[in-house]
Amino acid sequence: SLLPHESQNDPLSNGCHCVLGINDLNEVFRKCKNFCNDWEFIGLQLDVKKTTLDNIQKDCDDVKKRMLEMLASWLKRDSQKQPVPSWNILLTTLSEYDSIQTAQIASKFICTHRQ
């Protein structure tokens, strides 16, 4: 169970560097679904390959599907130059697009990866 102060866990301030993987896709997508219109720019910021983004755009008509596929690619690390995916990297990237909305996501964030 969580300690009382952990319920206020803010990854932007405490640096939640928990490694994320493809099994976290559903949770990551739920946190990002309001950013779908910026999926390509966010993908570039997360170092997803441009060719991967181009293929996603070609293969998917819907921005939500594009965001989902881009996040899946990020979580699978299609490029070794990418930093290991973490909540901290994701929220820092999202905050460049909408800092108020990202703060709301972060305020509800509970790091479930702590042992």
ZAZA-949361 format. One line per field, with one value per residue: residue number from 0; residue in three letters; z, x, y of N, C-alpha, C in turn. Coordinates in Angstrom, 2 decimals. Example, Ala and Ser with C-alpha at 12.3 -4.5 7.8 and 13.67 -1.06 7.14 Angstrom:
2
k = c(0, 1);
r = c(ALA, SER);
n_pz = c(7.80, 7.08);
n_px = c(13.19, 12.85);
n_py = c(-5.69, -2.25);
ca_pz = c(7.80, 7.14);
ca_px = c(12.30, 13.67);
ca_py = c(-4.50, -1.06);
c_pz = c(7.80, 7.87);
c_px = c(13.20, 12.90);
c_py = c(-3.30, 0.03);
//
This chain:
115
k = c(0, 1, 2, 3, 4, 5, 6, 7, 8, 9, 10, 11, 12, 13, 14, 15, 16, 17, 18, 19, 20, 21, 22, 23, 24, 25, 26, 27, 28, 29, 30, 31, 32, 33, 34, 35, 36, 37, 38, 39, 40, 41, 42, 43, 44, 45, 46, 47, 48, 49, 50, 51, 52, 53, 54, 55, 56, 57, 58, 59, 60, 61, 62, 63, 64, 65, 66, 67, 68, 69, 70, 71, 72, 73, 74, 75, 76, 77, 78, 79, 80, 81, 82, 83, 84, 85, 86, 87, 88, 89, 90, 91, 92, 93, 94, 95, 96, 97, 98, 99, 100, 101, 102, 103, 104, 105, 106, 107, 108, 109, 110, 111, 112, 113, 114);
r = c(SER, LEU, LEU, PRO, HIS, GLU, SER, GLN, ASN, ASP, PRO, LEU, SER, ASN, GLY, CYS, HIS, CYS, VAL, LEU, GLY, ILE, ASN, ASP, LEU, ASN, GLU, VAL, PHE, ARG, LYS, CYS, LYS, ASN, PHE, CYS, ASN, ASP, TRP, GLU, PHE, ILE, GLY, LEU, GLN, LEU, ASP, VAL, LYS, LYS, THR, THR, LEU, ASP, ASN, ILE, GLN, LYS, ASP, CYS, ASP, ASP, VAL, LYS, LYS, ARG, MET, LEU, GLU, MET, LEU, ALA, SER, TRP, LEU, LYS, ARG, ASP, SER, GLN, LYS, GLN, PRO, VAL, PRO, SER, TRP, ASN, ILE, LEU, LEU, THR, THR, LEU, SER, GLU, TYR, ASP, SER, ILE, GLN, THR, ALA, GLN, ILE, ALA, SER, LYS, PHE, ILE, CYS, THR, HIS, ARG, GLN);
n_pz = c(0.00, -0.48, 1.00, 2.85, 1.79, -0.75, -2.36, -3.43, -5.36, -7.64, -10.71, -12.16, -10.28, -8.49, -10.07, -11.39, -12.55, -13.44, -15.46, -18.50, -20.46, -23.26, -22.13, -20.62, -22.27, -22.46, -20.13, -20.48, -22.89, -22.04, -20.43, -22.33, -24.21, -24.67, -26.07, -28.68, -31.17, -31.48, -31.96, -33.79, -33.47, -30.78, -30.92, -32.39, -30.51, -28.62, -29.81, -31.67, -34.69, -37.75, -40.10, -39.05, -37.95, -40.31, -41.55, -39.72, -40.05, -42.67, -42.48, -40.60, -40.13, -38.11, -35.47, -32.81, -33.04, -34.34, -32.32, -30.43, -31.80, -32.19, -29.52, -28.81, -30.43, -29.32, -26.73, -27.31, -28.11, -30.84, -31.75, -30.89, -30.01, -28.53, -25.28, -22.45, -22.11, -19.83, -17.21, -16.44, -18.66, -20.54, -19.38, -19.17, -21.85, -22.74, -21.29, -22.69, -24.63, -23.43, -20.57, -18.41, -18.63, -18.48, -15.89, -14.53, -15.17, -13.97, -11.31, -10.61, -10.77, -9.75, -8.78, -9.71, -9.96, -7.94, -5.64);
n_px = c(0.84, 0.30, 2.17, 0.94, 2.01, 2.77, 0.57, 0.37, 2.25, 4.30, 5.57, 6.95, 8.18, 9.40, 10.88, 10.15, 11.58, 10.90, 11.22, 9.56, 7.66, 6.42, 4.24, 3.07, 1.55, -1.30, -1.87, -0.13, -1.13, -3.70, -3.04, -2.13, -4.07, -5.41, -3.63, -3.51, -3.68, -1.19, 0.48, 2.57, 4.59, 5.17, 6.11, 8.49, 9.90, 10.26, 12.14, 11.33, 11.74, 11.72, 10.93, 9.38, 7.29, 6.25, 5.32, 3.34, 1.56, 0.78, -0.45, -2.52, -5.64, -6.85, -6.27, -6.05, -5.40, -2.98, -1.50, -1.48, -0.02, 2.40, 3.23, 3.51, 5.66, 7.62, 7.76, 8.77, 11.24, 12.35, 14.65, 18.03, 19.23, 17.42, 16.51, 15.93, 12.53, 10.51, 8.29, 8.98, 10.36, 8.28, 6.26, 7.68, 8.07, 5.38, 4.67, 5.76, 3.92, 1.44, 1.37, -0.37, -2.36, -0.66, 0.29, -2.05, -2.36, -0.04, -0.59, -2.46, -1.05, 0.26, 3.01, 3.23, 5.15, 6.94, 8.75);
n_py = c(-1.19, 2.33, 4.98, 7.82, 10.30, 9.52, 9.50, 11.96, 12.03, 13.57, 13.39, 15.32, 16.90, 15.14, 13.53, 10.93, 8.31, 5.84, 3.03, 2.55, 0.25, -1.69, -2.98, -1.04, 0.48, 0.98, 2.48, 4.66, 5.72, 6.51, 8.67, 10.41, 10.96, 13.39, 14.85, 14.12, 15.47, 16.56, 14.47, 13.78, 15.72, 15.37, 12.76, 13.20, 14.71, 12.74, 11.23, 9.31, 7.61, 9.45, 8.15, 6.12, 7.62, 8.69, 6.35, 5.61, 7.74, 7.29, 4.77, 4.99, 6.52, 7.95, 10.30, 9.45, 6.76, 7.08, 8.35, 6.29, 4.28, 5.64, 5.99, 3.31, 2.61, 4.28, 3.22, 0.72, 1.38, 2.11, 3.16, 3.14, 5.41, 6.68, 7.84, 5.70, 4.91, 6.77, 7.92, 10.49, 11.57, 11.50, 13.19, 15.58, 16.14, 16.38, 18.64, 20.71, 21.23, 21.68, 23.00, 23.38, 21.38, 19.15, 19.44, 18.87, 16.16, 15.20, 15.82, 13.94, 11.71, 8.63, 6.92, 3.79, 1.98, 1.74, -0.21);
ca_pz = c(0.00, -0.57, 2.16, 2.56, 0.93, -2.11, -3.16, -4.07, -6.15, -8.84, -11.40, -12.64, -9.21, -7.80, -11.04, -11.48, -13.68, -13.64, -16.85, -19.09, -21.57, -24.08, -21.25, -20.03, -23.36, -22.16, -19.13, -21.10, -23.85, -21.31, -19.95, -23.47, -25.25, -24.98, -26.86, -29.94, -32.34, -31.56, -31.87, -34.58, -32.84, -29.54, -31.34, -32.72, -29.24, -27.92, -30.65, -32.54, -36.03, -38.69, -41.02, -38.29, -37.88, -41.66, -41.76, -38.88, -40.70, -43.88, -42.14, -39.66, -40.47, -36.91, -34.65, -31.60, -33.46, -34.59, -31.02, -29.84, -32.52, -31.90, -28.16, -28.84, -31.01, -28.31, -25.62, -27.81, -28.44, -32.21, -32.01, -29.72, -29.51, -27.61, -23.86, -21.99, -21.80, -18.43, -16.99, -16.36, -20.03, -21.19, -18.85, -19.55, -23.27, -22.84, -20.69, -23.72, -25.46, -22.61, -19.20, -17.44, -18.72, -17.98, -14.44, -14.04, -15.28, -12.96, -9.97, -10.35, -11.03, -8.64, -9.32, -9.33, -10.21, -6.77, -4.98);
ca_px = c(0.00, 1.05, 2.24, 0.09, 2.63, 2.94, -0.63, 0.59, 3.46, 4.35, 6.80, 7.70, 8.99, 10.23, 11.69, 9.82, 12.34, 10.53, 11.32, 8.30, 7.78, 5.22, 3.13, 2.49, 0.95, -2.65, -1.81, 0.53, -2.07, -4.77, -2.51, -1.77, -5.10, -5.80, -2.56, -3.44, -3.46, 0.24, 1.18, 3.80, 5.60, 5.55, 6.95, 9.82, 10.54, 10.60, 13.14, 10.82, 12.28, 10.83, 10.36, 8.32, 6.16, 5.67, 4.57, 2.13, 0.65, 0.28, -1.23, -3.61, -6.40, -7.35, -5.17, -5.90, -4.66, -1.60, -0.86, -1.28, 1.07, 3.64, 3.64, 3.98, 7.00, 8.50, 7.93, 9.59, 12.53, 12.73, 15.97, 18.89, 19.64, 16.39, 16.65, 15.00, 11.26, 10.13, 7.23, 9.58, 10.59, 6.98, 5.59, 8.47, 7.75, 4.00, 4.56, 6.14, 2.74, 0.35, 1.89, -1.47, -2.93, 0.34, 0.29, -3.23, -2.03, 0.98, -1.16, -3.20, -0.12, 0.81, 4.03, 2.86, 6.29, 7.81, 8.71);
ca_py = c(0.00, 3.58, 5.86, 8.99, 11.31, 9.02, 9.77, 13.26, 11.85, 14.40, 13.00, 16.47, 17.44, 14.15, 12.79, 9.52, 7.78, 4.44, 2.62, 2.12, -0.68, -1.87, -3.39, 0.18, 1.26, 1.43, 3.55, 5.82, 6.31, 7.21, 9.95, 11.25, 11.02, 14.76, 15.46, 13.38, 16.33, 16.86, 13.18, 13.71, 16.57, 14.69, 11.65, 13.72, 15.07, 11.50, 10.58, 8.26, 7.85, 10.14, 7.16, 5.45, 8.56, 8.76, 5.11, 5.69, 8.68, 6.64, 3.58, 5.27, 7.73, 8.60, 10.81, 8.63, 5.56, 7.52, 8.55, 4.97, 3.61, 6.38, 5.65, 1.92, 2.64, 4.88, 2.27, -0.39, 1.98, 1.75, 3.73, 3.01, 6.72, 7.16, 7.53, 4.67, 5.57, 6.92, 8.92, 11.81, 12.02, 11.73, 14.38, 16.75, 16.40, 16.88, 19.98, 21.70, 21.48, 22.20, 22.84, 23.30, 20.05, 18.21, 19.56, 18.14, 14.74, 14.92, 15.91, 12.71, 10.62, 7.85, 6.02, 2.42, 1.11, 1.66, -1.52);
c_pz = c(0.00, 0.76, 1.83, 1.62, -0.50, -2.97, -3.89, -4.99, -7.45, -9.59, -11.95, -11.54, -8.55, -8.76, -11.05, -12.75, -13.93, -15.12, -17.31, -20.24, -22.28, -23.24, -20.58, -21.05, -23.01, -21.18, -19.71, -22.07, -23.14, -20.81, -21.11, -24.43, -25.58, -25.81, -28.27, -31.16, -32.54, -31.60, -32.61, -33.96, -31.53, -29.86, -31.69, -31.45, -28.47, -28.72, -31.38, -33.95, -36.93, -39.66, -40.33, -38.23, -39.24, -41.94, -40.95, -39.55, -41.92, -43.54, -41.30, -40.04, -39.26, -36.02, -33.37, -31.91, -33.73, -33.28, -30.37, -30.48, -32.25, -30.51, -28.08, -29.38, -30.01, -27.19, -26.03, -28.17, -29.83, -32.59, -30.75, -29.20, -28.55, -26.17, -23.49, -21.60, -20.30, -18.34, -17.01, -17.76, -20.71, -20.69, -19.15, -20.99, -23.42, -22.32, -21.68, -24.60, -24.67, -21.15, -18.17, -17.45, -18.20, -16.47, -13.84, -14.10, -14.15, -11.55, -9.60, -10.44, -9.73, -9.25, -8.82, -9.48, -8.99, -6.09, -3.53);
c_px = c(0.88, 1.08, 1.43, 0.73, 2.80, 1.71, -0.51, 1.81, 3.39, 5.64, 7.59, 8.58, 9.87, 11.03, 11.39, 10.46, 12.04, 10.55, 9.95, 8.59, 6.45, 4.01, 2.44, 1.71, -0.43, -2.64, -1.19, -0.43, -3.18, -4.30, -2.30, -2.90, -5.57, -4.76, -2.49, -3.17, -1.99, 1.10, 2.51, 4.93, 6.10, 6.46, 8.37, 10.58, 11.00, 11.61, 12.63, 11.28, 11.25, 10.19, 9.23, 7.09, 5.47, 4.83, 3.27, 1.11, -0.01, -0.72, -2.47, -4.31, -6.73, -6.20, -4.98, -5.11, -3.20, -0.84, -0.54, -0.09, 2.41, 4.15, 4.15, 5.41, 8.01, 8.79, 8.79, 11.00, 13.00, 14.10, 16.82, 19.38, 18.61, 16.79, 15.64, 13.69, 10.96, 9.00, 7.80, 9.81, 9.27, 6.33, 6.36, 8.18, 6.36, 3.88, 4.98, 4.95, 1.60, 0.72, 0.77, -2.08, -1.96, 0.40, -0.91, -2.98, -1.06, 0.39, -1.95, -2.30, 0.31, 1.80, 3.74, 4.02, 7.22, 7.64, 8.33);
c_py = c(1.25, 4.31, 7.11, 10.01, 10.82, 9.27, 11.11, 13.21, 12.65, 14.10, 14.18, 17.06, 16.39, 13.30, 11.31, 8.96, 6.32, 4.12, 2.11, 1.17, -0.83, -2.31, -2.21, 1.00, 1.80, 2.61, 4.82, 6.51, 7.07, 8.57, 10.94, 11.54, 12.43, 15.51, 14.87, 14.25, 16.67, 15.60, 13.16, 14.53, 15.95, 13.50, 12.08, 14.07, 13.84, 10.66, 9.34, 8.61, 8.52, 9.15, 6.38, 6.33, 8.67, 7.52, 5.11, 6.60, 8.04, 5.52, 3.86, 6.57, 8.58, 9.07, 10.00, 7.37, 5.92, 7.72, 7.21, 4.27, 4.31, 6.03, 4.22, 1.86, 3.21, 3.89, 1.08, 0.08, 1.56, 2.32, 3.63, 4.35, 7.31, 6.90, 6.44, 5.37, 5.61, 7.95, 10.32, 12.39, 12.36, 13.01, 15.65, 17.14, 16.98, 18.30, 21.06, 22.07, 22.09, 22.00, 22.72, 21.91, 19.00, 18.26, 18.83, 16.63, 14.38, 14.94, 14.65, 11.48, 9.95, 6.88, 4.62, 1.46, 0.99, 0.32, -1.36);
//
